[in-house]
Amino acid sequence: MSRRYREPGIEIESYTSITDDYAGAHDSWWGVAKMHVKAQDHDLPFLLANELICCRLAAAIGLPVLPGEIALHPNGRKCWVTPQVSHAGVTVPPTRGQEVVAAHAPTIAGALVFDCWVLNEDRHEENFLFHPSLGIWLIDHDDALAGSDGRRFNTFAKTTDMTLGWHGFQSTEPPLEALRFWAWRVKNAPMGAIDLALNEANARGLLPKANGATLRKLLRDRKERIDTLVDRFVAPLRSYVGTDDEPSLFQP
């Protein structure tokens, strides 16, 4: 018989009783779980900022992402840390494309729309965590936005309207209604959510204010035009809609 609910994806390895006022009124402990740690690379100054910003924005529109935080490595470098997802003590392996599409097609559509918004061209099978008993999460956004090295900032001064160049799930025929739903979610994302993510990256020393202002304009402009950006990107797939000359996926 199939499981009715998904199993927990985070395994707690040890528990320590809380004996002070932080214990609260309910049963609670300090728990230890494994974390994935990605350290700042000095040649890629925007790596951590991109992870933080995209994690916050994906969560704001309802896409499944792991909770992430900034930590400090013993060698002094800042790191992006997220909890390990495992099943029966084994880390979830890389996703198999067709398996995840069959199980979570609407989420794949959401990832495609989100990646069009934040210019993430590094979405492939290994940028999802997936297990049929646990669920699915989007991961690895370090090269989104201006790129981990900031290479696209000069381009953003000229245009914010560029089409996403590549996506590992572009040819999977994502459900049209799901594409439309997630485009609506992006278009209606409040500027306050964008500002909170950018301000947090700045406050943590990951993103200079001038670069934050550039990304704010980029995210604002692209969310307002997300229908066009997604439509333009999936245009080569227009045949699966049923007609190659349909003017837009987003027309009623």
CORFEN-V807682 format. One record per run of one state. SS is the DSSP state (2 for helix, 1 for strand, 0 for the rest). FROM is the first residue (numbers start at 0). TO is the last residue. If there is no record, write none. Layout:
# CORFEN-V807682
<<SS	FROM	TO> <SS	FROM	TO>>
This chain:
# CORFEN-V807682
<<0	0	12> <1	13	16> <0	17	19> <2	20	22> <0	23	27> <1	28	31> <0	32	33> <1	34	38> <0	39	39> <1	40	40> <0	41	42> <1	43	43> <0	44	45> <2	46	60> <0	61	63> <1	64	64> <0	65	66> <1	67	71> <0	72	76> <1	77	82> <0	83	84> <1	85	86> <0	87	88> <1	89	90> <0	91	92> <1	93	93> <0	94	95> <2	96	117> <0	118	123> <2	124	126> <1	127	130> <0	131	133> <1	134	137> <0	138	151> <2	152	155> <0	156	174> <2	175	186> <0	187	189> <2	190	202> <0	203	207> <2	208	223> <0	224	224> <2	225	240> <0	241	251>>
